[in-house]
């Protein structure tokens, strides 16, 4: 029998919550893996009368380390409806599980339990108000190798069809990173953990954890917007707004973005028991401190209230141990499709000069809540067509 090789470009990813499955179009460069935690026992003794010393060692597998996964998706707001409330984005389920615990989805209304608001047919708001939880939403992540030749509404994946399927159970999103490459298309790099990576030989509809995606309801396999070419966002259209009081009154700085990034970290920890005489598996996760930070770069411009002025004002504000500035990115501009990221309270570090053909400055920011009891550092708004 001829060998069957799998290629990364023939891979599809699916996110499952209960009976609903979202297809996630991912980019090249994805990864998933799981390692083991082992103990090494060595001998350290002197020689016997014959000049012989035992130098052997023994290995014990203690536990499985948490599974790790990462992939990149484009930011793709939707204008079409999936349920009464509409599906705000192809990657909506990833955001929903990252910003809240005990997340659930209602297939009749198209709504998640917390953190996702759809005020209008084309506007979806993701906020972190309910993210002060000890655990976040979990899901099952399916990585199907060799799936490109399979119809999206397939009921099964099998070796006979040339597919290899990996199931990552109890998956949770740890971080999301947005890179403002002005020459590219807006995208998010997601990374997270899971309890176990399983090789599923044959995944048939209604068994092995794969739900009834064709007969259980109209929304069971959600692919809204995947085939659209009108929901991609061009980074070059992105605007940057920075304003605040650095000691000389409230100032709105005129800055033109040349690059930057934003990273949201949940700083998760997976808990694993340490029982002897067994290979322990990760039980689940707990959240750590939430960290929202990033940087933006601009050309060094001496025009009034531009980047040179921002540098000067931050240096002059030597009595402000925490400066409070509003930073917002309008990814893709004001028209749809677009994505707006608003951080009303950011602490800005002193900009660093970058010596290139055109001198530029890079400013690092840290989004902060209005109170240690709240989670209002960030609001993300998608505008679909």
N, C-alpha and C positions, 0 to 999 in steps of 0.2 A: 504494500500500500504506500502510495506516495505521501511524503510529509506535507503538512499544511502549515505554512508560515503565516504569521499575522503581522500586519503593518499598522503603524500608529494612525495613518491617515484613513484607515477603514474603521475607526472607532466611533461609537456613539455613547453618550452618557445619559442616564436617566435618574431623576430624583423621585423617590416614592414616599408618599405620606398616606398610610392607610390604603384605600382603594384607588387613590389618584396617583398618576404618574406624569411628570413633566419631562419632556425631552429637552436636553440642554445642548445646544450646538457649541462645542468646545473647539479651541484652537490647538495647533500643534504645540508640543511641549508639556503635555499633561503627565502626571505621575501618580502612582499609588504603590504603597509597599507596607510591609509589616516585618519587624525584626523580633528577635527573642532576647530576653534577659537571662544571662547565664552566670553561674558561679564556677570559678576555677579553684581547685584544691591542689596544692603542690606540696612536695616533701622537701624538707631541708634538714639533713642530718649529716653527721660526720661519717667517715669511712669505718668499715668493720676491720677485723684482723687481716682479711685478705685484700684490703685496700679498695673495697667496693662500696659505693654509696648509691642509694636509691634516688633516682632523679625523675621519676615518673610524675605524671599529673592526672587529674580526673576532672571531667566537666559535668555539670548538672544544669539542665534547663529549668530555670525557676518560673518563668512566666513569658507570656507574649507581650511585647511592647504595644502600645496603641498603634493602630493602623494610621498611616499618614497619607493624605491625598492633596493634590493641588491641580488646578487647571485654570484656564483663562477663557472668559466669555466677552463678547462685545456688549456694550450698553445698548439695549434695544427696547425703547418704549413702544407700546402698542396702542393703536387707536381702535382696533377691533374689539368686539365683546366676546367674552367667554363666561357665560353666566350673566346674571342680571347686573352685577357690579362692574363687569369688564375685567379683562386680564391686563394689568398695568404694564407688565414687562415680561419678556421671555424668562429672565432670571429672577422673577418676583419671588418664587419660593425660597431661593437662597437668601435674599434679603430678609424675608419674613422670619426664617429660622435663626438668623443671626442676631436679630434685634429683640427677641422676646423668648420667654419660656412657655411651655405647654401650648405650643402653636398647633392650630388645627385649621382645616380648610373646609368650607361649605361649597360643595359643587353646584348647588342650586343658585346661590347668590354670587359665587366667585369671590368670596371674602375670606380673609384670614382672621384668626381670633383677635390678634393684637398687632399694633404697630404699622398697619397698612391701611391707609385711608384713600378712598376714591370719591372725591367731592364732585367731580364731573366725569363725563365719559372719557375724556382724554388726559386727565390729570391724576397721577398717583403719588401719594406722599408717604415716604418711609421715615419714621421718627423713632428715636431711641428711648422714649418716655418710659416704656415698660421693660427696659433692659437691665434694671437693677435686680437681677434674679441670680440665684445660686446655680441654676442649670438653665440651659437654653434649649430651643427646639431641636429635636433629632429627626433623622430621616434615614432611609436606606438609599445608598448610592450604588447604581448598577453601571459597570463599565463593560460594554459589549464590544469585543474585538471582532472584526470581520463583519460588521453590521451594515456597512454602506449599501450593499446590494439588497438589503431587506426593506420591504415596505414599512413606513413608519407605524402603520396600524397593525403590525404583526402581532400574533397571539403567542408566539413562541420563538426561542432561540435554541438551536441545537448544533451539535458537532457535525451532524450530517449535512447541515446547511453551511458549514464552514465557519461557525462562530465559536468563540471562547468567551465565557461569561464569568465575571468576577463580581461578587456581592460584598459590599462594605456595609455592615450593620451598625446601627446606632451612630451614624455619621453626624458630625456637628461642625459648624463653620467657626473657625478660630479667627481668621483675618480676611480682610478684603482690601486690595491695593489698587488705586486708580493712578495711572501714569498720564501726565499731560504732555504727551509727545505731539507737538503741533503738526507734524507731518503725517500723523497716523489717524486711525479710527478709534474712538473712545472705547476703552475696554477695562475689564476688572479681572485681576488675578485673585482667585479664591484659594484658600488653604484651610485644612481642618484635620480632624481626627476621626477615628471610628473604633469600634470594639474588635472587629475581626474581618479579615479578608478571606472569603471563601471562593473556591473554584467550583462553579456550578456547571456540571456537564451538560445537562439539558434543562432549559427553563421553559416550561409549558404553561400556558395560560391557566390560572386558577390553582397552580401547585408550585411548591418550592419557594413560596413567598412572592412570586410574580402574580399580580392580581388579574382579574377578568377585565382586560382593557378594551375588549371589543363588544362585550355583551352586557356589562354591568351598568352602563349609563353613558350619556353622550359626552360627559366631561372626563371620563376615566383616563384617557390618554390625551394630555393637553399639549398641543403643538401650535397654538395660535401665534401667528407672526413669524414663524420660522422660515416660511417660504417668501416672505416679503423682502424687497430690496429697498424699501423706503423708510426703514426704522433704524438705520445706522447713523451715527453722529460723527461729524468731522471735527476733530480737535482744533483745527486752525480757526474756527469760528468762536472759540471759547473766550469769554471776557473774565476779567479779574477785578473785584472791587474790594478795597481795603480802606477802612475809616475808623476813627477813634480819637481819643484825647490823650496825647502824650505830654501834656503839660502846657500846651499853647492854645488850647481850645480844640473843639472837635474839627478834624480835618479829613476830607475825602481825598485820598491820594490817587493820582492819575497814573496807573501802572498798566503796562502792556505785557502780557505773559509770553515768555519764550520757552517755558518748560516748567516742570514741577511734578509733584506727586502727593497723594494723600493715602494714608494707611490707617485702617481701623483694626484694632487688636482687642480680642476678648481675653487673651492670656489664660487660656484654659489649661487645666491639669486633669489628666486621667488617673483614676484610682484603681489600683490592682492589688488584690490580696497577696499574702506571702505564705501560704500554707505549704508545709513540707510534704514531700512525697507526691506532689501533683504539679502539673503545669497550669499555672493560674492564668486566667484571662481577664482583661480589663473589664471593670464593672460599669463604669460610666464616668462622666466628667463633672467638674465644678469650675465655676468662673473665677477669674482673678480680677485685678484692676482693669478697667476699661481704658484703653489708650487710643486717642485720636490725634494724629499729628501728621506733619508733612512739610513740604517746602515749595516755594515758587521762585522762579528766576525771571529777571527782567534786565534789559540793557541799563547801564548806568546813564541816567538822563538827568541833566542839571536843570531842566525846565521846572518851573514852580510846582510844588506839591507832587513831584515825580519821585523816582526811585532814589536819587541822591538826597532829596529832602527827607524821605523816610529814614534813610541811614542816619542822617544828621539828627533828626528828632529822637530816634531811639537812643542814640548815644547821649543826647542832652538830658533825657529823662532818667537821670541817675538817682532820683529819689523814689521812683516807681519800682518796687521790688517785683510786682506783677502788673504788667501793662495789660489793658483790656481793649482789644481791637476786634472789629467785625471784619471777617474775611468770607467772601463768597465767590464761587466759581460758577459761571454760566456756561456749562459745557455745550457747545454747539450753538451758542447765541440765544436770542430770544424766541426765534421761530421754532416750530416743531419739525422733526423730533429734537428734543433737547433734554438736558438734565441740569438742575440747579442744586448746588451744594452750599448751604448756608451754615456758618459757624459764628454765632453772634458774640462770643467771648473767647478770643484767642490771645495767648501770650506769645509775643514775637521776640525772637532772639535778634541780636545785632546782626545785620546782613553781612555776609562774607563776600569779598570781591573775587571774581574769577577773571584771571588775566588771559584773554584770548585776543583774536583779531579785533573784536569789538568788546570792550570791557563790560562785564555784567555783574550783577549782585544776586546772591542767593539768600533768601530769608527763610528761616525755619520757624514754624508755628506749632502751637500746642492748643487744641481746642479744650476749653474748660467749662464745667457746669456753673450755673448761677449759684448753686449751693451743693455741698457734699452729699446732701440727701436726694438730689435730683439727677436726672439723666437727660439734660437738654442741651448737650454740646453741639448737636448736629441734626440737621433736617435735610433730607434728600427728596427732591421733587422731580418726577418724570413727566414730561409733556409729550404725549403721543399725537399721531396724526388723526 
